[in-house]
Amino acid sequence: MRKIYITAILLIGLTISSYAQSSYWSLNWDITKAAGDTGDYIGNINFRGVSFDGRAFINDNISIGGSVAWYTLYDKLSGLPPIEIDNGDGTAGHISGTQARYLNLVPVLINSHFYFDSGGDFKPYIGIGLGGIYTEQRTEIGLSSFSSDSYAFGAQPEIGVYIPFGYSGTGLNLALRYLYGTSAGDLDSLSMFTFAIGIGFMN
Amino acid sequence: MKKEILKYVMLFSVTALLFSCYPGNDTDLEDLDTVTTIYKTDDFSTPPKSAIVIWKVVEIKGEDGDNIPYHGEIDSEILNTTLDNLVDMYGVDNVYIASVTDTPSPVPSNSNVEIIKQHDPDPNADMAVLPSILLRKNVGVGWTYPPYWWWGCWYCWYYPVPYYYDYEVGTVMVSMKDPNRLGNEEGSSWTTFIRGLLSSNNSFNKDRTVKGVNQAFDQSPYLK
């Protein structure tokens, strides 16, 4: 009986010690470029984004976890066609002026990643995230504001790499992501590329 | 432990950075200018073919006397840009200027437009065009009346000018209405609100007035 306990403890110890790491955390500055209908609304590159990602390894190559991000996209556009107004009481019209366009996005996703054996210290990975996206879209013309928001289902494939700083558990996280959100409420489907650069913590 | 602290410091720093560069602080005065046009769809099922401009910018003031100072600095731009657009739409022979004086002031930009004075025959224009400017923030819907000197003219004007909720000081309004319905308070057939034209820079104000009035007619193709 005692031999069985010792064998079990040795096996568990061997299993645990065979994982090179147990968790990975990263905090990133995200640069975004909208595409599709979203890109028609705000087409420029935006530099206001942050994401936080936590993952737990279930073996050497696969992790599961979650992420939350906040992106603020903004553009100021002039010379656009006027926005139509229909008051529904026999009156109609238009409003024109410089448009300030805003998109606030908060994707909350669960994710899974696969890590390739690079033969070196850095760890390239691919992954997919699934979850919900809160979106607020707001157009301001002068002092008038038109806004709507939605909760949509989202998916986010991702490729990236973790590059450690020397032998420490801290390193550089680089990732390229594509975020897709279904159309919901008054808003069209969401389409956006993200380049993330941040600090990764490998435990 | 140090690594945990570093995580929180990083999270705080990035969030603070994101808040600090949140957009909204790079707004120029001109960015707040808007041109709104409202029209009664039924009134333009047959577009008008002629118009008469009341050659006076009515100053809409508050009763409390707390009005912004205005001495007609952009009257010429309001009236003449309106006149130019009307001439473009209806032709010089179908546009008139209604003036109580023999020599309209400010001087019309187009000397070929016929001047109609108080006791001249009614030209029977399809639309009367009524310019005004808000010198006091309005927080309701109502009517204001232009100066007494319109009384006794051949339209028996004292036409009311509509004003609307929450339009800002300095907003220029140009309204169109059938001259035969000027005396009632049923509202204009077409109104443009050109917001935010008054700043301390007169030259800047004039440029934006011309741009705003032109935009109002550009975005109203049903007028012709």
HADDOCK unambig.tbl for C-alpha pairs under 7 A between the chains (distance, minus, plus):
assign (segid A and resid 27 and name CA) (segid B and resid 11 and name CA) 6.74 0.50 0.50
assign (segid A and resid 48 and name CA) (segid B and resid 18 and name CA) 6.00 0.50 0.50
assign (segid A and resid 49 and name CA) (segid B and resid 18 and name CA) 6.89 0.50 0.50
assign (segid A and resid 50 and name CA) (segid B and resid 14 and name CA) 6.96 0.50 0.50
assign (segid A and resid 74 and name CA) (segid B and resid 23 and name CA) 6.76 0.50 0.50
assign (segid A and resid 90 and name CA) (segid B and resid 40 and name CA) 5.84 0.50 0.50
assign (segid A and resid 90 and name CA) (segid B and resid 41 and name CA) 5.85 0.50 0.50
assign (segid A and resid 91 and name CA) (segid B and resid 38 and name CA) 6.61 0.50 0.50
assign (segid A and resid 91 and name CA) (segid B and resid 39 and name CA) 5.42 0.50 0.50
assign (segid A and resid 91 and name CA) (segid B and resid 40 and name CA) 4.43 0.50 0.50
assign (segid A and resid 91 and name CA) (segid B and resid 41 and name CA) 5.71 0.50 0.50
assign (segid A and resid 92 and name CA) (segid B and resid 38 and name CA) 5.57 0.50 0.50
assign (segid A and resid 92 and name CA) (segid B and resid 39 and name CA) 5.56 0.50 0.50
assign (segid A and resid 92 and name CA) (segid B and resid 40 and name CA) 6.56 0.50 0.50
assign (segid A and resid 92 and name CA) (segid B and resid 41 and name CA) 6.65 0.50 0.50
assign (segid A and resid 93 and name CA) (segid B and resid 37 and name CA) 5.10 0.50 0.50
assign (segid A and resid 93 and name CA) (segid B and resid 38 and name CA) 4.24 0.50 0.50
assign (segid A and resid 93 and name CA) (segid B and resid 39 and name CA) 5.88 0.50 0.50
assign (segid A and resid 94 and name CA) (segid B and resid 36 and name CA) 5.65 0.50 0.50
assign (segid A and resid 94 and name CA) (segid B and resid 37 and name CA) 5.26 0.50 0.50
assign (segid A and resid 94 and name CA) (segid B and resid 38 and name CA) 6.74 0.50 0.50
assign (segid A and resid 94 and name CA) (segid B and resid 219 and name CA) 6.99 0.50 0.50
assign (segid A and resid 95 and name CA) (segid B and resid 34 and name CA) 6.86 0.50 0.50
assign (segid A and resid 95 and name CA) (segid B and resid 35 and name CA) 5.59 0.50 0.50
assign (segid A and resid 95 and name CA) (segid B and resid 36 and name CA) 4.24 0.50 0.50
assign (segid A and resid 95 and name CA) (segid B and resid 37 and name CA) 6.39 0.50 0.50
assign (segid A and resid 96 and name CA) (segid B and resid 34 and name CA) 5.64 0.50 0.50
assign (segid A and resid 96 and name CA) (segid B and resid 35 and name CA) 5.23 0.50 0.50
assign (segid A and resid 96 and name CA) (segid B and resid 36 and name CA) 6.43 0.50 0.50
assign (segid A and resid 97 and name CA) (segid B and resid 33 and name CA) 6.09 0.50 0.50
assign (segid A and resid 97 and name CA) (segid B and resid 34 and name CA) 4.61 0.50 0.50
assign (segid A and resid 97 and name CA) (segid B and resid 35 and name CA) 6.40 0.50 0.50
assign (segid A and resid 98 and name CA) (segid B and resid 31 and name CA) 5.29 0.50 0.50
assign (segid A and resid 141 and name CA) (segid B and resid 32 and name CA) 6.85 0.50 0.50
assign (segid A and resid 141 and name CA) (segid B and resid 34 and name CA) 6.74 0.50 0.50
assign (segid A and resid 142 and name CA) (segid B and resid 31 and name CA) 6.57 0.50 0.50
assign (segid A and resid 142 and name CA) (segid B and resid 32 and name CA) 3.83 0.50 0.50
assign (segid A and resid 142 and name CA) (segid B and resid 33 and name CA) 5.61 0.50 0.50
assign (segid A and resid 142 and name CA) (segid B and resid 34 and name CA) 5.59 0.50 0.50
assign (segid A and resid 143 and name CA) (segid B and resid 32 and name CA) 6.62 0.50 0.50
